[in-house]
């Protein structure tokens, strides 16, 4: 739900960026300090544009690039202010989305790590339980072997006693009479 709200908010902000950009443009052009910096930036961009254009046309050497007129500088500066604002909003949205996804991924990895540790702990407890059961079973097996040995010795004694009674072929024994 939060992701949907965030996406809708980002979409709304993107839609409002252009009208807000024109408002920002008007404010920047009326503010004396901002206007001076924006016009200076427009002049620098004009120089770069001339140099790049000359380089693309294959013209070499230095060329004198005159300053733009105040009207053209203001027009380019207003475009720079408006598009710069829209670009900044776009970067802000992308940054927030990246940060949100990164946090979600970190949370997912932490959850997986907790689950893995829980499984390891459960396996350790199960191993300890099986070990104690194994020890207990070994003791029971030892007791059973002791009982079997006692029974075998009693059976052997009984067989010896019977064999001893019937030493004369059973003639003088209880069956013989």
Phi and psi in degrees as GROMACS dihedral restraints (atoms count N, CA, C in turn):
[ dihedral_restraints ]
;  ai    aj    ak    al  type     phi  dphi    fc
    3     4     5     6     1   -64.4    20    10
    4     5     6     7     1   -36.5    20    10
    6     7     8     9     1   -64.4    20    10
    7     8     9    10     1   -39.8    20    10
    9    10    11    12     1   -64.3    20    10
   10    11    12    13     1   -43.3    20    10
   12    13    14    15     1   -63.4    20    10
   13    14    15    16     1   -42.7    20    10
   15    16    17    18     1   -62.4    20    10
   16    17    18    19     1   -45.1    20    10
   18    19    20    21     1   -63.0    20    10
   19    20    21    22     1   -42.5    20    10
   21    22    23    24     1   -65.0    20    10
   22    23    24    25     1   -40.9    20    10
   24    25    26    27     1   -63.2    20    10
   25    26    27    28     1   -41.1    20    10
   27    28    29    30     1   -64.7    20    10
   28    29    30    31     1   -41.1    20    10
   30    31    32    33     1   -64.1    20    10
   31    32    33    34     1   -43.0    20    10
   33    34    35    36     1   -61.8    20    10
   34    35    36    37     1   -43.4    20    10
   36    37    38    39     1   -64.0    20    10
   37    38    39    40     1   -38.4    20    10
   39    40    41    42     1   -63.8    20    10
   40    41    42    43     1   -40.3    20    10
   42    43    44    45     1   -68.4    20    10
   43    44    45    46     1   -34.1    20    10
   45    46    47    48     1   -84.2    20    10
   46    47    48    49     1    -9.7    20    10
   48    49    50    51     1   -62.9    20    10
   49    50    51    52     1   -41.3    20    10
   51    52    53    54     1   -65.8    20    10
   52    53    54    55     1   -51.7    20    10
   54    55    56    57     1   -62.7    20    10
   55    56    57    58     1   -37.8    20    10
   57    58    59    60     1   -65.8    20    10
   58    59    60    61     1   -34.3    20    10
   60    61    62    63     1   -63.4    20    10
   61    62    63    64     1   -40.3    20    10
   63    64    65    66     1   -68.7    20    10
   64    65    66    67     1   -35.7    20    10
   66    67    68    69     1   -63.9    20    10
   67    68    69    70     1   -43.0    20    10
   69    70    71    72     1   -63.1    20    10
   70    71    72    73     1   -39.6    20    10
   72    73    74    75     1   -59.3    20    10
   73    74    75    76     1   -46.4    20    10
   75    76    77    78     1   -62.6    20    10
   76    77    78    79     1   -43.5    20    10
   78    79    80    81     1   -63.3    20    10
   79    80    81    82     1   -45.4    20    10
   81    82    83    84     1   -64.0    20    10
   82    83    84    85     1   -36.5    20    10
   84    85    86    87     1   -75.9    20    10
   85    86    87    88     1   -20.1    20    10
   87    88    89    90     1   -91.4    20    10
   88    89    90    91     1   -23.4    20    10
   90    91    92    93     1   -80.4    20    10
   91    92    93    94     1   123.4    20    10
   93    94    95    96     1   -63.2    20    10
   94    95    96    97     1   -43.1    20    10
   96    97    98    99     1   -69.4    20    10
   97    98    99   100     1   -46.9    20    10
   99   100   101   102     1   -62.0    20    10
  100   101   102   103     1   -40.3    20    10
  102   103   104   105     1   -60.9    20    10
  103   104   105   106     1   -44.0    20    10
  105   106   107   108     1   -62.3    20    10
  106   107   108   109     1   -44.7    20    10
  108   109   110   111     1   -66.2    20    10
  109   110   111   112     1   -39.7    20    10
  111   112   113   114     1   -67.9    20    10
  112   113   114   115     1   -41.2    20    10
  114   115   116   117     1   -65.8    20    10
  115   116   117   118     1   -39.9    20    10
  117   118   119   120     1   -61.7    20    10
  118   119   120   121     1   -42.9    20    10
  120   121   122   123     1   -62.6    20    10
  121   122   123   124     1   -39.2    20    10
  123   124   125   126     1   -63.2    20    10
  124   125   126   127     1   -40.8    20    10
  126   127   128   129     1   -63.4    20    10
  127   128   129   130     1   -43.0    20    10
  129   130   131   132     1   -64.5    20    10
  130   131   132   133     1   -43.3    20    10
  132   133   134   135     1   -63.0    20    10
  133   134   135   136     1   -36.3    20    10
  135   136   137   138     1   -62.6    20    10
  136   137   138   139     1   -43.6    20    10
  138   139   140   141     1   -61.4    20    10
  139   140   141   142     1   -47.2    20    10
  141   142   143   144     1   -60.0    20    10
  142   143   144   145     1   -41.4    20    10
  144   145   146   147     1   -61.7    20    10
  145   146   147   148     1   -42.5    20    10
  147   148   149   150     1   -65.1    20    10
  148   149   150   151     1   -44.4    20    10
  150   151   152   153     1   -63.3    20    10
  151   152   153   154     1   -42.6    20    10
  153   154   155   156     1   -66.8    20    10
  154   155   156   157     1   -41.9    20    10
  156   157   158   159     1   -63.7    20    10
  157   158   159   160     1   -44.4    20    10
  159   160   161   162     1   -62.6    20    10
  160   161   162   163     1   -40.5    20    10
  162   163   164   165     1   -65.9    20    10
  163   164   165   166     1   -38.5    20    10
  165   166   167   168     1   -68.1    20    10
  166   167   168   169     1   -31.5    20    10
  168   169   170   171     1   -80.5    20    10
  169   170   171   172     1    -8.4    20    10
  171   172   173   174     1    87.9    20    10
  172   173   174   175     1    10.6    20    10
  174   175   176   177     1   -83.5    20    10
  175   176   177   178     1   125.0    20    10
  177   178   179   180     1  -104.4    20    10
  178   179   180   181     1   166.0    20    10
  180   181   182   183     1    93.5    20    10
  181   182   183   184     1   164.3    20    10
  183   184   185   186     1   -79.4    20    10
  184   185   186   187     1   146.6    20    10
  186   187   188   189     1  -132.8    20    10
  187   188   189   190     1   147.8    20    10
  189   190   191   192     1   -79.9    20    10
  190   191   192   193     1   126.4    20    10
  192   193   194   195     1  -111.7    20    10
  193   194   195   196     1   111.5    20    10
  195   196   197   198     1   -75.8    20    10
  196   197   198   199     1   157.8    20    10
  198   199   200   201     1   -70.0    20    10
  199   200   201   202     1   147.8    20    10
  201   202   203   204     1   -75.7    20    10
  202   203   204   205     1   160.6    20    10
  204   205   206   207     1   -68.8    20    10
  205   206   207   208     1   161.1    20    10
  207   208   209   210     1   -60.8    20    10
  208   209   210   211     1   -38.4    20    10
  210   211   212   213     1   -66.5    20    10
  211   212   213   214     1   -46.0    20    10
  213   214   215   216     1   -66.5    20    10
  214   215   216   217     1   -37.7    20    10
  216   217   218   219     1   -62.8    20    10
  217   218   219   220     1   -43.3    20    10
  219   220   221   222     1   -64.6    20    10
  220   221   222   223     1   -41.1    20    10
  222   223   224   225     1   -63.6    20    10
  223   224   225   226     1   -47.9    20    10
  225   226   227   228     1   -65.9    20    10
  226   227   228   229     1   -39.4    20    10
  228   229   230   231     1   -63.5    20    10
  229   230   231   232     1   -39.7    20    10
  231   232   233   234     1   -66.1    20    10
  232   233   234   235     1   -38.1    20    10
  234   235   236   237     1   -64.1    20    10
  235   236   237   238     1   -41.1    20    10
  237   238   239   240     1   -62.2    20    10
  238   239   240   241     1   -44.9    20    10
  240   241   242   243     1   -62.8    20    10
  241   242   243   244     1   -45.9    20    10
  243   244   245   246     1   -65.8    20    10
  244   245   246   247     1   -50.7    20    10
  246   247   248   249     1   -69.4    20    10
  247   248   249   250     1   -33.1    20    10
  249   250   251   252     1   -63.6    20    10
  250   251   252   253     1   -39.6    20    10
  252   253   254   255     1   -65.7    20    10
  253   254   255   256     1   -45.6    20    10
  255   256   257   258     1   -62.3    20    10
  256   257   258   259     1   -41.2    20    10
  258   259   260   261     1   -64.0    20    10
  259   260   261   262     1   -42.6    20    10
  261   262   263   264     1   -63.1    20    10
  262   263   264   265     1   -39.4    20    10
  264   265   266   267     1   -63.9    20    10
  265   266   267   268     1   -42.5    20    10
  267   268   269   270     1   -61.4    20    10
  268   269   270   271     1   -44.1    20    10
  270   271   272   273     1   -64.2    20    10
  271   272   273   274     1   -40.0    20    10
  273   274   275   276     1   -61.7    20    10
  274   275   276   277     1   -44.3    20    10
  276   277   278   279     1   -63.8    20    10
  277   278   279   280     1   -45.6    20    10
  279   280   281   282     1   -62.7    20    10
  280   281   282   283     1   -41.6    20    10
  282   283   284   285     1   -63.2    20    10
  283   284   285   286     1   -45.5    20    10
  285   286   287   288     1   -63.6    20    10
  286   287   288   289     1   -41.5    20    10
  288   289   290   291     1   -63.3    20    10
  289   290   291   292     1   -43.5    20    10
  291   292   293   294     1   -62.5    20    10
  292   293   294   295     1   -44.8    20    10
  294   295   296   297     1   -65.0    20    10
  295   296   297   298     1   -40.4    20    10
  297   298   299   300     1   -64.1    20    10
  298   299   300   301     1   -44.5    20    10
  300   301   302   303     1   -65.2    20    10
  301   302   303   304     1   -38.1    20    10
  303   304   305   306     1   -64.8    20    10
  304   305   306   307     1   -44.1    20    10
  306   307   308   309     1   -63.6    20    10
  307   308   309   310     1   -40.3    20    10
  309   310   311   312     1   -63.7    20    10
  310   311   312   313     1   -40.6    20    10
  312   313   314   315     1   -65.6    20    10
  313   314   315   316     1   -41.2    20    10
  315   316   317   318     1   -63.7    20    10
  316   317   318   319     1   -42.3    20    10
  318   319   320   321     1   -63.2    20    10
  319   320   321   322     1   -40.6    20    10
  321   322   323   324     1   -64.0    20    10
  322   323   324   325     1   -43.2    20    10
  324   325   326   327     1   -65.8    20    10
  325   326   327   328     1   -39.0    20    10
  327   328   329   330     1   -63.9    20    10
  328   329   330   331     1   -40.6    20    10
  330   331   332   333     1   -64.2    20    10
  331   332   333   334     1   -44.2    20    10
  333   334   335   336     1   -61.7    20    10
  334   335   336   337     1   -39.8    20    10
  336   337   338   339     1   -65.3    20    10
  337   338   339   340     1   -41.5    20    10
  339   340   341   342     1   -62.7    20    10
  340   341   342   343     1   -42.2    20    10
  342   343   344   345     1   -63.9    20    10
  343   344   345   346     1   -41.2    20    10
  345   346   347   348     1   -63.3    20    10
  346   347   348   349     1   -44.2    20    10
  348   349   350   351     1   -64.5    20    10
  349   350   351   352     1   -37.5    20    10
  351   352   353   354     1   -64.4    20    10
  352   353   354   355     1   -40.8    20    10
  354   355   356   357     1   -65.6    20    10
  355   356   357   358     1   -42.2    20    10
  357   358   359   360     1   -63.0    20    10
  358   359   360   361     1   -41.2    20    10
  360   361   362   363     1   -64.9    20    10
  361   362   363   364     1   -42.1    20    10
  363   364   365   366     1   -63.5    20    10
  364   365   366   367     1   -39.6    20    10
  366   367   368   369     1   -65.5    20    10
  367   368   369   370     1   -39.2    20    10
  369   370   371   372     1   -63.4    20    10
  370   371   372   373     1   -44.7    20    10
  372   373   374   375     1   -62.9    20    10
  373   374   375   376     1   -41.9    20    10
  375   376   377   378     1   -65.1    20    10
  376   377   378   379     1   -40.3    20    10
  378   379   380   381     1   -61.5    20    10
  379   380   381   382     1   -44.0    20    10
  381   382   383   384     1   -63.7    20    10
  382   383   384   385     1   -41.0    20    10
  384   385   386   387     1   -63.5    20    10
  385   386   387   388     1   -44.2    20    10
  387   388   389   390     1   -64.7    20    10
  388   389   390   391     1   -38.0    20    10
  390   391   392   393     1   -63.6    20    10
  391   392   393   394     1   -45.3    20    10
  393   394   395   396     1   -65.6    20    10
  394   395   396   397     1   -38.2    20    10
  396   397   398   399     1   -64.1    20    10
  397   398   399   400     1   -39.2    20    10
  399   400   401   402     1   -63.4    20    10
  400   401   402   403     1   -43.8    20    10
  402   403   404   405     1   -62.2    20    10
  403   404   405   406     1   -43.9    20    10
  405   406   407   408     1   -62.6    20    10
  406   407   408   409     1   -42.7    20    10
  408   409   410   411     1   -66.2    20    10
  409   410   411   412     1   -37.2    20    10
  411   412   413   414     1   -62.8    20    10
  412   413   414   415     1   -39.3    20    10
  414   415   416   417     1   -65.4    20    10
  415   416   417   418     1   -43.1    20    10
  417   418   419   420     1   -63.8    20    10
  418   419   420   421     1   -40.7    20    10
  420   421   422   423     1   -62.5    20    10
  421   422   423   424     1   -41.1    20    10
  423   424   425   426     1   -60.9    20    10
  424   425   426   427     1   -42.9    20    10
  426   427   428   429     1   -63.2    20    10
  427   428   429   430     1   -43.7    20    10
  429   430   431   432     1   -63.2    20    10
  430   431   432   433     1   -40.4    20    10
  432   433   434   435     1   -64.4    20    10
  433   434   435   436     1   -37.6    20    10
  435   436   437   438     1   -63.1    20    10
  436   437   438   439     1   -42.9    20    10
  438   439   440   441     1   -64.8    20    10
  439   440   441   442     1   -42.3    20    10
  441   442   443   444     1   -61.7    20    10
  442   443   444   445     1   -42.8    20    10
  444   445   446   447     1   -61.8    20    10
  445   446   447   448     1   -43.0    20    10
  447   448   449   450     1   -63.6    20    10
  448   449   450   451     1   -43.0    20    10
  450   451   452   453     1   -63.7    20    10
  451   452   453   454     1   -42.2    20    10
  453   454   455   456     1   -63.7    20    10
  454   455   456   457     1   -39.2    20    10
  456   457   458   459     1   -67.9    20    10
  457   458   459   460     1   -39.0    20    10
  459   460   461   462     1   -64.7    20    10
  460   461   462   463     1   -40.3    20    10
  462   463   464   465     1   -65.4    20    10
  463   464   465   466     1   -42.0    20    10
  465   466   467   468     1   -63.8    20    10
  466   467   468   469     1   -41.6    20    10
  468   469   470   471     1   -62.6    20    10
  469   470   471   472     1   -42.0    20    10
  471   472   473   474     1   -64.2    20    10
  472   473   474   475     1   -40.8    20    10
  474   475   476   477     1   -66.9    20    10
  475   476   477   478     1   -37.8    20    10
  477   478   479   480     1   -66.1    20    10
  478   479   480   481     1   -42.4    20    10
  480   481   482   483     1   -62.1    20    10
  481   482   483   484     1   -42.4    20    10
  483   484   485   486     1   -68.2    20    10
  484   485   486   487     1   -39.3    20    10
  486   487   488   489     1   -66.5    20    10
  487   488   489   490     1   -33.1    20    10
  489   490   491   492     1   -71.6    20    10
  490   491   492   493     1   -37.2    20    10
  492   493   494   495     1   -67.8    20    10
  493   494   495   496     1   -35.7    20    10
  495   496   497   498     1  -100.1    20    10
  496   497   498   499     1    41.1    20    10
  498   499   500   501     1   -64.6    20    10
  499   500   501   502     1   -36.8    20    10
  501   502   503   504     1   -91.8    20    10
  502   503   504   505     1    26.6    20    10
  504   505   506   507     1    84.1    20    10
  505   506   507   508     1    11.3    20    10
  507   508   509   510     1    87.1    20    10
  508   509   510   511     1     5.4    20    10
  510   511   512   513     1   -70.9    20    10
  511   512   513   514     1   -40.3    20    10
  513   514   515   516     1   -96.7    20    10
  514   515   516   517     1    -1.7    20    10
  516   517   518   519     1   -79.4    20    10
  517   518   519   520     1   178.5    20    10
  519   520   521   522     1   -62.1    20    10
  520   521   522   523     1   -29.6    20    10
  522   523   524   525     1   -81.4    20    10
  523   524   525   526     1   -28.7    20    10
  525   526   527   528     1   -72.2    20    10
  526   527   528   529     1   -28.4    20    10
